[in-house]
Amino acid sequence: MSVMVVRVDDKSDNEIVVVVVVVVVVVAAAAAAVVVVAVASEVVVVASSSSSSSSLLLLSLLLVVVVVVVVAAAAAAS
């Protein structure tokens, strides 16, 4: 009986570890996406200062898409 309890506890601990890893991966991917968008927006602003607002809007939408895809992938993995 005690062996069964230990196995159940081990399983729940593993699930908690998986959830923590997924959260860390999602946060890291979001941070990387923010850095990429920030660098890309700086390059776009330097390249063409006249259409910077539309380019920033496009990059913001791209960031939202990246975050949604990462969150969906993490949810599917868990």
DSSP file (Angstrom, degrees, kcal/mol; ACC not computed):
  #  RESIDUE AA STRUCTURE BP1 BP2  ACC     N-H-->O    O-->H-N    N-H-->O    O-->H-N    TCO  KAPPA ALPHA  PHI   PSI    X-CA   Y-CA   Z-CA
    1    1 A M     >        0   0    0      0, 0.0     4,-1.6     0, 0.0     5,-0.1   0.000 360.0 360.0 360.0 -42.0    0.0    0.0    0.0
    2    2 A S  H  >  +     0   0    0      1,-0.2     4,-2.2     2,-0.2     5,-0.2   0.847 360.0  58.5 -67.5 -31.1    2.8    2.4    0.8
    3    3 A V  H  > S+     0   0    0      1,-0.2     4,-2.2     2,-0.2    -1,-0.2   0.900 104.1  51.8 -63.8 -39.5    4.5    1.7   -2.5
    4    4 A M  H  > S+     0   0    0      1,-0.2     4,-2.2     2,-0.2    -1,-0.2   0.903 108.6  50.4 -62.7 -40.9    1.3    2.8   -4.3
    5    5 A V  H  X S+     0   0    0     -4,-1.6     4,-2.5     1,-0.2    -1,-0.2   0.909 109.3  51.1 -64.7 -41.3    1.3    6.1   -2.4
    6    6 A V  H  X S+     0   0    0     -4,-2.2     4,-2.7     1,-0.2    -1,-0.2   0.909 109.6  50.4 -63.3 -41.2    4.9    6.7   -3.3
    7    7 A R  H  X S+     0   0    0     -4,-2.2     4,-2.2     2,-0.2    -1,-0.2   0.909 110.4  49.1 -64.5 -40.9    4.3    6.1   -7.0
    8    8 A V  H  X S+     0   0    0     -4,-2.2     4,-2.3     2,-0.2    -1,-0.2   0.926 112.1  49.0 -63.7 -43.1    1.3    8.5   -6.9
    9    9 A D  H  X S+     0   0    0     -4,-2.5     4,-2.5     1,-0.2    -2,-0.2   0.915 110.2  51.0 -62.8 -42.8    3.5   11.1   -5.2
   10   10 A D  H  X S+     0   0    0     -4,-2.7     4,-2.3     1,-0.2    -1,-0.2   0.903 109.4  51.2 -61.4 -40.2    6.3   10.7   -7.7
   11   11 A K  H  X S+     0   0    0     -4,-2.2     4,-2.1     1,-0.2    -1,-0.2   0.929 110.7  47.1 -64.2 -43.8    3.8   11.1  -10.6
   12   12 A S  H  X S+     0   0    0     -4,-2.3     4,-2.2     1,-0.2    -1,-0.2   0.887 110.9  52.3 -67.0 -36.7    2.4   14.3   -9.2
   13   13 A D  H  X S+     0   0    0     -4,-2.5     4,-2.4     2,-0.2    -1,-0.2   0.915 108.9  50.5 -63.1 -41.7    5.9   15.7   -8.6
   14   14 A N  H  X S+     0   0    0     -4,-2.3     4,-2.4     1,-0.2    -2,-0.2   0.893 109.2  51.0 -63.3 -39.0    6.9   14.9  -12.2
   15   15 A E  H  X S+     0   0    0     -4,-2.1     4,-2.3     2,-0.2    -1,-0.2   0.901 109.6  50.3 -65.0 -39.4    3.8   16.7  -13.4
   16   16 A I  H  X S+     0   0    0     -4,-2.2     4,-2.5     2,-0.2    -2,-0.2   0.917 110.3  50.0 -63.9 -42.1    4.7   19.7  -11.3
   17   17 A V  H  X S+     0   0    0     -4,-2.4     4,-2.6     1,-0.2    -2,-0.2   0.910 110.0  50.8 -62.1 -42.1    8.2   19.7  -12.7
   18   18 A V  H  X S+     0   0    0     -4,-2.4     4,-2.5     2,-0.2    -1,-0.2   0.917 110.5  49.0 -62.1 -43.5    6.8   19.5  -16.3
   19   19 A V  H  X S+     0   0    0     -4,-2.3     4,-2.4     2,-0.2    -2,-0.2   0.919 111.7  49.0 -63.0 -43.2    4.5   22.5  -15.6
   20   20 A V  H  X S+     0   0    0     -4,-2.5     4,-2.4     1,-0.2    -2,-0.2   0.921 112.0  48.7 -63.1 -43.3    7.4   24.5  -14.2
   21   21 A V  H  X S+     0   0    0     -4,-2.6     4,-2.5     1,-0.2    -2,-0.2   0.912 111.0  50.3 -62.7 -42.5    9.6   23.7  -17.2
   22   22 A V  H  X S+     0   0    0     -4,-2.5     4,-2.5     2,-0.2    -1,-0.2   0.913 111.0  48.9 -62.9 -42.4    6.8   24.7  -19.6
   23   23 A V  H  X S+     0   0    0     -4,-2.4     4,-2.6     2,-0.2     5,-0.2   0.921 111.6  49.1 -63.5 -43.6    6.3   28.0  -17.8
   24   24 A V  H  X S+     0   0    0     -4,-2.4     4,-2.6     1,-0.2    -2,-0.2   0.910 111.8  49.0 -62.8 -41.8   10.0   28.7  -17.9
   25   25 A V  H  X S+     0   0    0     -4,-2.5     4,-2.6     2,-0.2    -1,-0.2   0.913 111.6  49.1 -64.4 -42.2   10.2   27.9  -21.6
   26   26 A V  H  X S+     0   0    0     -4,-2.5     4,-2.4     2,-0.2    -2,-0.2   0.925 112.9  46.8 -64.0 -43.9    7.2   30.1  -22.4
   27   27 A V  H  X S+     0   0    0     -4,-2.6     4,-2.5     1,-0.2    -2,-0.2   0.915 113.6  48.5 -64.5 -42.1    8.6   33.0  -20.4
   28   28 A A  H  X S+     0   0    0     -4,-2.6     4,-2.4    -5,-0.2    -2,-0.2   0.905 112.0  48.8 -65.1 -40.5   12.0   32.6  -22.0
   29   29 A A  H  X S+     0   0    0     -4,-2.6     4,-2.3     2,-0.2    -1,-0.2   0.894 111.6  49.5 -66.3 -39.3   10.5   32.4  -25.5
   30   30 A A  H  X S+     0   0    0     -4,-2.4     4,-2.3     2,-0.2    -2,-0.2   0.916 111.5  48.9 -65.2 -41.9    8.4   35.6  -24.8
   31   31 A A  H  X S+     0   0    0     -4,-2.5     4,-2.3     1,-0.2    -2,-0.2   0.911 111.6  49.3 -64.0 -41.4   11.5   37.4  -23.6
   32   32 A A  H  X S+     0   0    0     -4,-2.4     4,-2.6     1,-0.2    -1,-0.2   0.894 110.2  51.2 -63.9 -39.0   13.5   36.3  -26.7
   33   33 A A  H  X S+     0   0    0     -4,-2.3     4,-2.7     2,-0.2    -2,-0.2   0.898 108.8  51.2 -65.2 -39.4   10.6   37.5  -28.9
   34   34 A V  H  X S+     0   0    0     -4,-2.3     4,-2.5     2,-0.2    -2,-0.2   0.922 111.5  47.4 -62.4 -43.7   10.6   40.9  -27.2
   35   35 A V  H  X S+     0   0    0     -4,-2.3     4,-2.6     2,-0.2     5,-0.2   0.926 112.6  48.9 -63.8 -44.1   14.3   41.3  -27.7
   36   36 A V  H  X S+     0   0    0     -4,-2.6     4,-2.8     1,-0.2    -2,-0.2   0.924 113.3  46.7 -61.9 -44.4   14.0   40.2  -31.4
   37   37 A V  H  X S+     0   0    0     -4,-2.7     4,-2.7     2,-0.2    -1,-0.2   0.895 111.7  51.5 -66.5 -38.4   11.2   42.7  -32.0
   38   38 A A  H  X S+     0   0    0     -4,-2.5     4,-2.0    -5,-0.2    -2,-0.2   0.935 113.7  43.6 -63.4 -45.6   13.0   45.5  -30.2
   39   39 A V  H  X S+     0   0    0     -4,-2.6     4,-2.1     1,-0.2    -2,-0.2   0.925 115.2  49.0 -65.3 -43.9   16.1   45.0  -32.3
   40   40 A A  H  X S+     0   0    0     -4,-2.8     4,-2.6    -5,-0.2    -2,-0.2   0.892 109.9  51.5 -64.4 -38.6   14.1   44.6  -35.5
   41   41 A S  H  X S+     0   0    0     -4,-2.7     4,-2.8     1,-0.2    -1,-0.2   0.888 108.4  51.6 -67.6 -36.8   12.1   47.7  -34.8
   42   42 A E  H  X S+     0   0    0     -4,-2.0     4,-2.3     2,-0.2    -1,-0.2   0.919 111.5  47.5 -62.4 -42.2   15.3   49.7  -34.2
   43   43 A V  H  X S+     0   0    0     -4,-2.1     4,-2.5     2,-0.2    -2,-0.2   0.913 113.3  48.2 -64.4 -42.4   16.7   48.5  -37.5
   44   44 A V  H  X S+     0   0    0     -4,-2.6     4,-2.8     2,-0.2    -2,-0.2   0.912 111.2  50.0 -66.0 -41.8   13.4   49.3  -39.3
   45   45 A V  H  < S+     0   0    0     -4,-2.8    -1,-0.2     1,-0.2    -2,-0.2   0.908 113.5  45.9 -64.2 -40.9   13.3   52.8  -37.7
   46   46 A V  H  < S+     0   0    0     -4,-2.3     3,-0.3    -5,-0.2    -1,-0.2   0.902 114.4  48.9 -66.8 -39.7   16.9   53.5  -38.8
   47   47 A A  H  < S+     0   0    0     -4,-2.5     2,-0.3     1,-0.3    -2,-0.2   0.917 131.7   8.1 -69.0 -43.3   16.2   52.1  -42.3
   48   48 A S     <  +     0   0    0     -4,-2.8     3,-0.3    -5,-0.2    -1,-0.3  -0.828  58.4 177.7-144.6 101.1   13.1   54.1  -42.9
   49   49 A S  S >  S+     0   0    0     -2,-0.3     3,-0.8    -3,-0.3     4,-0.2   0.668  77.6  67.3 -78.3 -15.0   12.0   56.8  -40.4
   50   50 A S  T 3  S+     0   0    0      1,-0.2     3,-0.3     2,-0.1    -1,-0.2   0.871 108.4  33.5 -75.3 -35.7    9.0   57.8  -42.5
   51   51 A S  T 3> S+     0   0    0     -3,-0.3     4,-1.7     1,-0.2    -1,-0.2  -0.149  79.7 122.2-111.8  38.4    7.0   54.6  -42.1
   52   52 A S  H <>  +     0   0    0     -3,-0.8     4,-2.6     1,-0.2     5,-0.2   0.871  69.7  55.2 -71.1 -34.9    8.1   53.7  -38.5
   53   53 A S  H  > S+     0   0    0     -3,-0.3     4,-2.1     1,-0.2    -1,-0.2   0.921 110.0  44.8 -66.9 -42.3    4.6   53.6  -37.0
   54   54 A S  H  > S+     0   0    0      2,-0.2     4,-2.2     1,-0.2    -1,-0.2   0.876 113.9  50.6 -68.9 -35.3    3.3   51.1  -39.5
   55   55 A S  H  X S+     0   0    0     -4,-1.7     4,-2.5     2,-0.2    -2,-0.2   0.904 110.2  49.2 -68.2 -39.8    6.4   49.0  -39.1
   56   56 A L  H  X S+     0   0    0     -4,-2.6     4,-2.3     2,-0.2    -2,-0.2   0.883 110.3  51.6 -66.0 -37.3    6.1   49.0  -35.3
   57   57 A L  H  X S+     0   0    0     -4,-2.1     4,-2.3     2,-0.2    -2,-0.2   0.924 110.7  48.3 -63.3 -43.4    2.5   48.0  -35.6
   58   58 A L  H  X S+     0   0    0     -4,-2.2     4,-2.1     1,-0.2    -2,-0.2   0.910 112.3  48.2 -62.9 -42.7    3.4   45.1  -37.8
   59   59 A L  H  X S+     0   0    0     -4,-2.5     4,-2.3     2,-0.2    -1,-0.2   0.860 109.6  53.3 -67.4 -34.9    6.2   44.0  -35.5
   60   60 A S  H  X S+     0   0    0     -4,-2.3     4,-2.2     2,-0.2    -2,-0.2   0.918 109.3  48.3 -64.7 -42.7    3.8   44.3  -32.5
   61   61 A L  H  X S+     0   0    0     -4,-2.3     4,-2.2     1,-0.2    -2,-0.2   0.890 110.0  52.8 -63.3 -38.6    1.3   42.0  -34.3
   62   62 A L  H  X S+     0   0    0     -4,-2.1     4,-2.5     2,-0.2    -2,-0.2   0.902 107.7  51.5 -62.3 -40.8    4.1   39.6  -35.1
   63   63 A L  H  X S+     0   0    0     -4,-2.3     4,-2.6     2,-0.2    -2,-0.2   0.919 108.7  50.6 -62.2 -43.5    5.1   39.5  -31.4
   64   64 A V  H  X S+     0   0    0     -4,-2.2     4,-2.4     1,-0.2    -2,-0.2   0.914 110.8  49.2 -61.2 -42.7    1.5   38.7  -30.4
   65   65 A V  H  X S+     0   0    0     -4,-2.2     4,-2.4     2,-0.2    -1,-0.2   0.916 110.9  50.0 -63.0 -43.2    1.4   35.9  -33.0
   66   66 A V  H  X S+     0   0    0     -4,-2.5     4,-2.5     1,-0.2    -2,-0.2   0.928 111.9  47.5 -62.0 -45.4    4.7   34.5  -31.7
   67   67 A V  H  X S+     0   0    0     -4,-2.6     4,-2.6     1,-0.2     5,-0.2   0.914 112.0  49.9 -64.1 -42.3    3.5   34.6  -28.1
   68   68 A V  H  X S+     0   0    0     -4,-2.4     4,-2.4     1,-0.2    -1,-0.2   0.914 111.9  48.3 -62.7 -42.1    0.2   32.9  -29.0
   69   69 A V  H  X S+     0   0    0     -4,-2.4     4,-2.4     2,-0.2    -2,-0.2   0.910 112.5  48.3 -65.2 -41.4    1.9   30.2  -30.9
   70   70 A V  H  X S+     0   0    0     -4,-2.5     4,-2.4     2,-0.2    -2,-0.2   0.923 113.0  47.4 -65.5 -43.6    4.4   29.5  -28.0
   71   71 A V  H  X S+     0   0    0     -4,-2.6     4,-2.4     1,-0.2    -2,-0.2   0.906 112.6  49.6 -64.8 -40.5    1.6   29.4  -25.4
   72   72 A A  H  X S+     0   0    0     -4,-2.4     4,-2.2    -5,-0.2    -1,-0.2   0.903 111.3  49.1 -64.7 -40.5   -0.4   27.1  -27.6
   73   73 A A  H  X S+     0   0    0     -4,-2.4     4,-2.1     2,-0.2    -2,-0.2   0.896 111.5  49.4 -65.7 -39.5    2.6   24.8  -28.1
   74   74 A A  H  X S+     0   0    0     -4,-2.4     4,-1.7     2,-0.2    -2,-0.2   0.903 111.0  49.4 -66.4 -40.1    3.3   24.7  -24.4
   75   75 A A  H  < S+     0   0    0     -4,-2.4    -2,-0.2     1,-0.2    -1,-0.2   0.893 111.8  48.8 -65.2 -38.6   -0.4   23.9  -23.7
   76   76 A A  H  < S+     0   0    0     -4,-2.2    -1,-0.2     1,-0.2    -2,-0.2   0.860 109.4  52.9 -68.6 -34.3   -0.3   21.1  -26.2
   77   77 A A  H  <        0   0    0     -4,-2.1    -1,-0.2     1,-0.2    -2,-0.2   0.835 360.0 360.0 -70.5 -31.5    3.0   19.7  -24.7
   78   78 A S     <        0   0    0     -4,-1.7    -1,-0.2    -5,-0.1    -2,-0.2   0.454 360.0 360.0 -90.7 360.0    1.5   19.6  -21.2
